Amino acid sequence: MARPKQGVIRFAANVVGQARGRPGWLENILWHITSYFVANITATAGWLYFRVLNRTTFIGRENIGRQPNIMLLSNHQSMIDSMPVALAFYPKSWLHPFLVPWHPAARENFFKNRFIAWFSSHTRCIPVRPGRRDIRALHKMIDVLPKGAIILFPEGTRSRTGEVQDGRPGAGLVALATRPRIIPVAIDGMHSVLPIGTSRPRVGKHVIVKYGPPLDYSEFLDKPRTRETAQALVDKAMEAIRAQHREIRQLRLERVAPADGEAQRSEAS
């Protein structure tokens, strides 16, 4: 009985030993336990939606690792991009609570009423004010990342064309302060799942998420921690994301070409 009991105690310590979610110690413990279940149940629903109701292909999940201080930098196509990107940690997050990722979310969309704010908070959304530099949100990201994982979208807004846009320096400032393992992520197909201007996610779409190898950004660590250095780091990450996005598009073309050839042969026969 000693070993199972020790295992439960160790697991409970892992749940509550993460970055502080609430100020008081009791409130913080209750928040972490609730967040653990809410986030993982939501991830289970997300897995069913993206793997069963949609065809989602994940490439390179082995690049992420299982240690805390993981930053996923992704391009941005829809309001729910963080859900398929976060599935990189599922179902490992049931056993390793620190793998439930944090991610910024627009305050006007994800904290607009009490219920949505409660749900967003417990799925580890960090509220960000639109149209201005949110120093409080930046400090929150720096605080939570060393003990966990975070998903950031350096573009700052959704791409209307589906192409990868330029990134902003905020993610670089977080990276320079915390020195995480940075994984460039390219996602494609989410503009078909939830197009800009719509509120109901669609089904039957093909989404591809590609997790690249860890980004080597050692060249920036000895430089002054300025916005210019942060921007240069983000620019390097965005180039990696663009390269992965081009690979995804090429993969789509290669899959379509054989199907078109077979269709033509069927018509000819």
C-alpha positions in Angstrom: 0.0 0.0 0.0 2.9 2.3 0.6 3.9 2.7 -3.0 0.4 3.6 -4.4 0.0 6.0 -1.5 3.4 7.6 -2.3 2.4 7.8 -6.0 -0.8 9.6 -5.2 1.0 12.1 -2.9 3.7 12.7 -5.6 1.0 13.2 -8.2 -0.9 15.7 -6.0 2.4 17.5 -5.4 2.9 17.8 -9.1 -0.7 19.2 -9.6 -0.3 21.9 -7.0 3.5 22.5 -7.5 3.1 24.5 -10.7 3.0 28.2 -11.2 0.6 30.0 -8.9 -2.9 30.4 -10.4 -4.5 32.2 -7.4 -3.0 34.3 -4.6 -4.1 32.4 -1.5 -2.6 29.0 -0.8 -5.9 27.2 -0.4 -7.5 29.0 -3.3 -4.4 28.2 -5.4 -4.6 24.5 -4.6 -8.4 24.3 -5.4 -7.8 26.2 -8.6 -5.0 23.9 -9.7 -7.1 20.7 -9.0 -10.1 22.2 -10.8 -8.0 23.4 -13.7 -6.4 20.0 -14.1 -9.8 18.3 -14.6 -11.4 21.1 -16.7 -8.4 21.4 -19.0 -7.9 17.7 -19.5 -11.6 17.0 -20.1 -11.6 19.9 -22.6 -8.6 18.4 -24.3 -10.3 15.0 -24.5 -13.3 16.7 -26.2 -10.9 18.5 -28.5 -9.2 15.3 -29.4 -12.5 13.8 -30.4 -13.4 16.8 -32.4 -10.1 17.1 -34.3 -9.4 13.5 -34.7 -12.9 12.0 -35.2 -15.1 14.8 -36.6 -12.2 16.3 -38.6 -9.1 14.7 -40.1 -6.1 16.1 -38.2 -2.6 15.0 -38.9 0.1 15.6 -36.3 3.7 15.6 -37.4 6.8 15.8 -35.2 5.2 15.5 -31.7 8.4 13.7 -30.6 10.2 17.0 -30.8 8.4 18.6 -27.9 9.9 16.7 -24.9 8.4 16.1 -21.5 10.2 18.6 -19.3 8.7 22.0 -18.1 9.7 25.3 -19.7 8.4 24.5 -23.2 7.3 27.3 -25.5 5.3 26.4 -28.7 5.3 29.2 -31.2 2.7 28.9 -33.9 1.2 30.7 -36.8 -2.4 31.9 -36.3 -5.4 31.0 -38.5 -8.5 30.8 -36.3 -9.8 31.7 -32.8 -9.4 28.1 -31.6 -5.9 27.4 -32.9 -4.6 26.7 -29.4 -6.8 23.5 -29.2 -5.2 21.5 -31.9 -1.7 22.8 -31.1 -2.2 21.9 -27.4 -3.0 18.3 -28.4 0.7 17.8 -28.7 0.6 17.3 -24.9 -2.4 14.9 -24.9 -2.9 12.4 -23.3 0.4 12.9 -21.4 -1.1 15.9 -19.6 -3.3 13.5 -17.6 -0.1 12.1 -16.0 2.1 15.2 -16.1 -0.1 18.2 -15.0 2.6 20.7 -16.0 2.0 19.8 -19.6 -1.4 21.5 -19.5 -0.3 24.5 -21.5 -1.0 28.2 -20.8 -1.9 30.5 -23.7 -2.9 34.1 -24.2 -6.5 34.9 -25.1 -8.2 38.1 -26.1 -10.0 39.5 -23.1 -13.0 40.7 -25.2 -13.7 37.2 -26.5 -12.7 34.8 -23.7 -13.5 36.9 -20.6 -16.6 38.7 -21.7 -18.9 37.2 -19.0 -18.5 35.4 -15.7 -19.0 31.8 -17.0 -16.7 32.2 -20.0 -14.1 33.9 -17.8 -14.3 31.0 -15.3 -13.9 28.4 -18.0 -11.1 30.3 -19.8 -9.2 30.8 -16.6 -9.4 27.1 -15.7 -8.2 26.1 -19.2 -5.2 28.4 -18.5 -6.0 31.3 -20.7 -4.1 34.5 -19.9 -6.3 37.5 -20.6 -4.7 40.0 -23.0 -6.0 43.5 -23.7 -6.4 44.2 -27.4 -4.6 47.0 -29.3 -1.9 47.8 -26.7 1.1 46.3 -25.0 -0.2 44.3 -22.0 2.7 44.3 -19.5 0.7 42.4 -16.9 0.0 39.6 -19.4 3.7 39.5 -20.4 4.7 39.2 -16.7 2.2 36.4 -16.2 3.7 34.5 -19.1 7.2 34.9 -17.7 5.9 33.7 -14.3 4.2 30.5 -15.5 6.5 29.3 -18.2 9.5 27.9 -16.2 7.2 25.4 -14.4 5.0 24.5 -17.3 4.3 25.0 -21.0 2.9 27.9 -23.1 1.5 28.3 -26.6 2.1 31.7 -28.2 1.1 33.2 -31.6 3.7 35.7 -32.4 1.7 37.2 -35.3 -0.7 38.6 -32.7 -3.7 38.3 -34.9 -5.3 35.7 -37.3 -4.1 35.6 -40.9 -6.9 36.3 -43.3 -5.0 34.6 -46.2 -3.8 31.5 -44.3 -0.2 32.6 -45.0 2.3 33.1 -42.2 2.7 36.8 -41.3 5.5 38.6 -39.5 5.8 38.1 -35.8 5.9 40.7 -32.9 8.6 40.8 -30.3 6.5 39.8 -27.2 7.2 36.1 -27.5 10.9 36.9 -27.8 10.9 38.9 -24.6 9.3 36.0 -22.8 11.9 33.6 -24.3 14.8 35.8 -23.4 13.6 36.0 -19.8 12.9 32.3 -19.3 15.2 30.5 -21.9 12.7 27.8 -22.7 12.8 24.9 -25.2 11.2 26.6 -28.2 9.3 24.5 -30.7 8.2 26.2 -34.0 4.7 25.0 -34.9 3.0 25.3 -38.3 -0.7 24.8 -38.6 -2.8 24.7 -41.8 -6.5 24.1 -42.4 -7.9 25.9 -39.4 -9.2 28.8 -41.6 -11.6 26.1 -43.0 -12.6 24.8 -39.6 -13.5 28.3 -38.2 -13.2 31.0 -40.8 -12.8 34.6 -39.6 -16.3 36.1 -39.0 -18.0 32.8 -38.1 -18.7 31.4 -34.7 -19.6 27.7 -35.4 -16.7 25.3 -36.0 -17.1 23.0 -39.0 -16.5 19.3 -39.4 -15.0 17.1 -42.1 -12.0 19.3 -42.7 -8.3 18.3 -42.9 -6.0 20.1 -40.5 -2.2 19.5 -40.4 -0.1 20.5 -37.4 3.7 20.2 -37.8 6.0 20.5 -34.7 9.5 21.3 -35.8 12.8 20.6 -34.0 13.8 22.9 -31.1 14.9 26.3 -32.2 18.5 27.2 -31.6 18.5 30.7 -30.4 21.8 30.7 -28.4 23.1 33.6 -30.6 20.7 35.9 -28.8 21.3 34.9 -25.2 24.4 37.0 -24.7 22.9 40.1 -26.3 21.1 42.9 -24.4 17.5 41.9 -23.5 15.9 44.6 -25.7 12.9 44.6 -28.1 15.4 44.6 -31.0 16.9 41.3 -29.8 13.5 39.9 -29.0 12.3 40.8 -32.5 15.4 39.2 -34.1 14.6 36.0 -32.2 11.0 36.0 -33.3 12.0 36.6 -36.9 14.2 33.5 -36.8 11.3 31.5 -35.3 8.9 32.8 -38.0 11.2 31.7 -40.7 11.2 28.2 -39.3 7.4 28.3 -39.1 7.2 29.5 -42.7 9.5 26.7 -43.9 7.3 24.1 -42.0 4.1 25.7 -43.5 5.5 25.4 -47.0 6.2 21.7 -46.3 2.6 21.2 -45.2 1.3 22.9 -48.4 3.6 20.7 -50.4 2.4 17.6 -48.6 -1.2 18.6 -49.5 -0.3 18.9 -53.1 1.4 15.5 -53.1 -1.7 13.9 -51.6 -4.1 15.6 -54.0 -2.1 14.7 -57.2 -2.4 10.9 -56.9 -6.1 11.2 -56.2 -6.6 13.4 -59.3 -4.7 10.9 -61.4 -6.8 8.0 -60.2 -10.0 10.0 -60.9 -8.8 10.7 -64.5 -8.0 7.0 -65.1 -11.5 6.0 -63.8 -13.1 8.5 -66.2 -11.0 7.2 -69.1 -12.0 3.6 -68.4 
